[in-house]
Amino acid sequence: MRTARARKEILVSSGAYNSPQLLQLSGVGPADLLKQHGIEIVLDAPGVGNDLQDHMQVRLVTRCAQNDHAQRRRQPSDPPDDGRHAVRGACARDR
């Protein structure tokens, strides 16, 4: 185990899921939960870790019957895109 010391405040972040865990392991979180795990309570903060939500993602892969339906490959000079152009383009051509 290593010990680190600071003369002033420090900010530690570990992403959406690990930051609440890190806070709880440090004694910041719901007091009842921390007590259950034998963690010394620094701050009773009931909201830590209570509002986690999944961010569902879907990847669509389509195949066209004819080669002339293929999308032009994106070039580095193309403007930023959120990916919806391919779906819109494929749907419009099949009608």
N, C-alpha and C positions, 0 to 999 in steps of 0.2 A: 504494500500500500504506500502511496505517496501523499505527502501533505503539502498543500500550497497555501500561502498566506498573502493577503493583500492589505495595503494601507488605506485603500478607499474601496468603494463599491465596485463590483464587477458584474458583468452581464453574461450569463451563459444561456445559450439557446440550443435546442437539440431537435427541432422540427415539431410538427403539430402533435405527434403522438408521444415523443420522448420528453418534450419539455414539461408536460404535467407530471410525468413519472419522475423526472429529475427534481422538480420542485417538491414533490411528495417525499422522495428519499432524503431531501434536505430539511424536511420538517415543516414545509409549507403546504397546507391542504386541509381536507376535512379532518377535524380532530379525532372523531370516532375511528375513521379508517387508519389514521396514523397510529393510534393507540393499539388497534388490533395487531399491527405488525411490529410493535415495540419501537416505534420511531419517536424520538423526542420532538414535541411540538414547539416550533418556533413561532408559527402564525396559524391560527385556525382560519382557513380560507375555504369555505364549503364549495365554492365554484370551481376549484382547481380539478380538472379532469372530468367534469360533469357534462360538458357540452361537445364531446367529440362526435363528429359526423363523418360517415363515409362519403367520399367524392367519387361516385361511380363514373366510369368511363366506358365508352363503347367504340370499338374499332370496326368500321365497315369495310369489307373487301368485296368488290364487284368484278364480274367478268362479263365482257361483251361478246356476243356471238360473231360479230364482224370486226375486223381489225380497224376499220375506219372510225370506230367509236372511241378509240384510245385517246386519252388526254395527252396534250403536249406536256413534256417534262418541264418542271419548274426550273428556271434559271436563277443564278445568284442575284441577278439584277432585278428580278421580279419583286413587286411590293410584298410586304408581309401578308400572310393569309392564315385564316383560322381552319382551313381544311374543308370548308363547306362547298367550295367551288366544284370539286370533283363530283359530289353527290348531286348537286343541282344540274351540272352539265350532263351527267349520265342519265338522269331522269328525263330531262328535256329532250334528249335525242331519241329515247325509246318511244316517245309518243307519236 
